[in-house]
């Protein structure tokens, strides 16, 4: 997904601006600099603080509450508790995040189930799901109620949908929604756009029928304009989970660091799930980060509540991060039936829960 934030989502805290500028610059400069941040060589910070540098590749911008689990794990000290100094490294979309992961620059990223299964079945990429962080869709389609409502797959026929990255998860979820309605995904064109609130101007102008964005941006738009409609793709697309992904090599080579990373994520997620109104989480997040959807109390609470439902799949008593074989396999069948991945695969071998904290 694009890495340039809309002005309304830009960060204002100096510390985060400094770190974001550094990481974006590193991404633009290429994998050589990124390799340095993923190096096993100890740094001064590691020697002084006892924390090991660790890089998480983010396929979406950091200025969204869709990143709440990872942001809170940093701001709340959950990663540090397990001995890691984690850098959240933005990339230019989930496709680039996957390629960077495969290059060995960093050991983990977050991808959609569709992307992972497509990469494995289409080109035999050595990807492994090591934890499920969203059990239902983490995105929404926004559209104009007045110009062209999007309430079912048929409403996308002959239209152009905006997606943040070509071939990425947002693109694939549009295809899956179309296929679920018995339609050819090619009947809906795609145009790469930003996922920020400002992109809605393209919908108003009729240049696109709608676009795929995050839950919190959708909530901001609803609050700004009564013409905004929101479509939840989970109504049709069940195989839109999001998972933490590593490679087969890193699963062995970086097992201990990945175990610590997942422990920090687990602690962050547990704290967010238990924080009923997010009265504790929101102030802690604001101490380190500032962007539009976090800074607005109403939007932040509503978005985090919706996201929590997605993290847990509606079951607040369910296990954290554990990938369920039945759901994972059912998702693969859905993708096969939709013609989006090749048949004959063994999805049970594409995930590994062994690095998750024991409960």
GIPEDA-V274167 format. One record per backbone hydrogen bond with DSSP energy under -0.5 kcal/mol. CO is the residue of the C=O (numbers start at 1). NH is the residue of the N-H. E is the energy in kcal/mol with one decimal. If there is no record, write none. Layout:
BEGIN
co->{CO/CO}
nh->{NH/NH}
e->{E/E}
END
This chain:
BEGIN
co->{1/3/6/7/8/13/14/15/16/17/18/19/20/21/22/23/24/25/26/30/30/31/32/33/34/36/43/44/45/45/46/52/54/55/56/56/57/57/58/62/64/65/67/68/69/70/71/72/73/73/74/77/78/79/79/80/83/84/85/86/87/87/88/89/91/93/94/95/96/97/98/99/100/101/108/109/111/112/113/114/115/116/117/118/119/119/120/125/126/128/128/129/131/131/134/138/140/141/142/143/143/144/149/152/153/154/156/159/160/160/161/162/163/165/165/168/169/170/171/172/173/174/175/176/177/178/178/179/183/184/185/187/189/191/196/197/198/199/199/200/201/202/202/203/209/210/211/213/214/215/216/217/218/219/220/221/225/227/229/231/231/232/233/233/236/238/241/242/242/243/244/244/245/246/247/248/249/249/250/252/254/255/256/257/258/259/260/261/262/263/264/265/266/267/268/269/270/271/274/275/278/280/281/282/283/284/285/285/290/291/291/292/295/296/297/298/299/300/301/302/303/304/305/306/307/308/309/309/310/310/312/314/315/321/322/323/324/325/326/327/328/329/330/331/332/333/334/335/335/336/346/347/348/350/353}
nh->{93/5/9/10/292/17/18/19/20/21/22/23/24/25/26/27/28/29/30/33/34/35/36/37/38/39/47/48/49/51/50/85/87/108/58/89/59/110/91/64/67/68/71/72/73/74/75/76/78/79/77/81/82/82/84/83/52/86/54/88/56/89/90/58/93/97/98/99/100/101/102/103/105/104/57/245/243/116/117/118/119/120/121/122/123/125/124/127/248/130/246/352/133/244/242/215/213/231/211/145/229/148/151/155/156/157/159/189/209/210/191/212/193/168/171/172/173/174/175/176/177/178/179/180/181/181/183/182/185/187/188/158/161/163/199/200/201/202/203/204/205/207/208/206/144/162/142/140/218/219/220/221/222/223/224/225/228/145/143/141/233/235/236/237/238/240/113/133/134/111/130/131/109/128/251/252/252/253/254/255/258/259/260/261/262/263/264/265/266/267/268/269/270/271/272/273/274/275/276/278/282/284/285/286/287/288/288/289/12/294/295/296/297/300/301/302/303/304/305/306/307/308/309/310/311/312/313/314/135/136/315/316/318/132/324/325/328/329/330/331/332/333/334/335/336/337/338/340/341/339/349/350/351/129/356}
e->{-0.6/-0.6/-2.4/-1.2/-0.7/-2.4/-2.4/-1.8/-3.1/-2.8/-1.7/-2.4/-2.9/-2.1/-2.0/-2.2/-2.4/-2.0/-1.1/-0.6/-1.3/-2.5/-0.9/-1.2/-1.1/-1.1/-2.4/-2.6/-2.8/-0.6/-1.9/-2.6/-2.9/-0.6/-0.6/-3.2/-0.6/-0.8/-2.3/-1.5/-1.8/-1.9/-2.9/-2.8/-1.6/-1.5/-3.0/-2.9/-0.8/-2.1/-1.2/-2.1/-0.7/-1.1/-2.0/-2.1/-2.8/-0.8/-2.0/-0.5/-2.8/-1.0/-0.8/-3.1/-1.7/-1.9/-2.4/-2.1/-2.7/-2.2/-2.6/-1.4/-1.4/-1.6/-2.3/-2.9/-3.0/-2.2/-2.6/-2.2/-2.4/-2.1/-2.4/-2.8/-1.5/-1.8/-1.2/-2.0/-1.8/-0.5/-2.3/-2.8/-0.6/-3.3/-1.9/-0.8/-2.8/-3.1/-1.6/-0.6/-3.1/-1.8/-0.6/-1.8/-2.1/-1.1/-2.0/-2.2/-2.9/-0.7/-2.2/-2.4/-1.8/-1.1/-0.6/-2.3/-2.4/-1.2/-1.6/-2.5/-2.2/-2.2/-2.8/-2.4/-1.0/-0.8/-2.3/-2.1/-0.6/-2.6/-1.7/-3.1/-2.9/-2.5/-1.4/-1.9/-1.6/-1.8/-0.7/-2.2/-1.9/-2.0/-1.1/-1.2/-0.7/-3.0/-2.4/-2.5/-2.2/-1.9/-2.0/-2.4/-2.2/-1.8/-1.3/-2.3/-1.8/-3.1/-2.1/-2.7/-0.8/-1.8/-2.0/-3.7/-0.8/-0.5/-3.0/-1.9/-1.9/-2.5/-3.0/-0.7/-1.8/-2.7/-2.3/-0.8/-0.9/-3.0/-2.5/-0.9/-2.7/-2.3/-1.9/-2.5/-2.7/-1.7/-2.2/-2.4/-2.7/-2.2/-2.2/-2.9/-2.6/-2.1/-2.2/-2.6/-1.9/-1.2/-1.5/-1.1/-2.0/-1.4/-2.7/-2.3/-1.1/-0.6/-1.1/-2.8/-0.6/-0.9/-2.6/-1.1/-0.7/-3.0/-2.5/-2.1/-2.7/-2.6/-2.0/-2.0/-2.8/-2.5/-1.4/-1.5/-2.8/-2.0/-1.0/-1.5/-3.1/-1.0/-1.6/-0.8/-1.6/-3.2/-0.6/-0.5/-2.7/-2.7/-2.3/-2.1/-1.6/-2.2/-2.2/-2.0/-2.5/-2.9/-1.5/-2.6/-0.9/-1.7/-2.4/-1.8/-0.5/-2.6/-1.5}
END
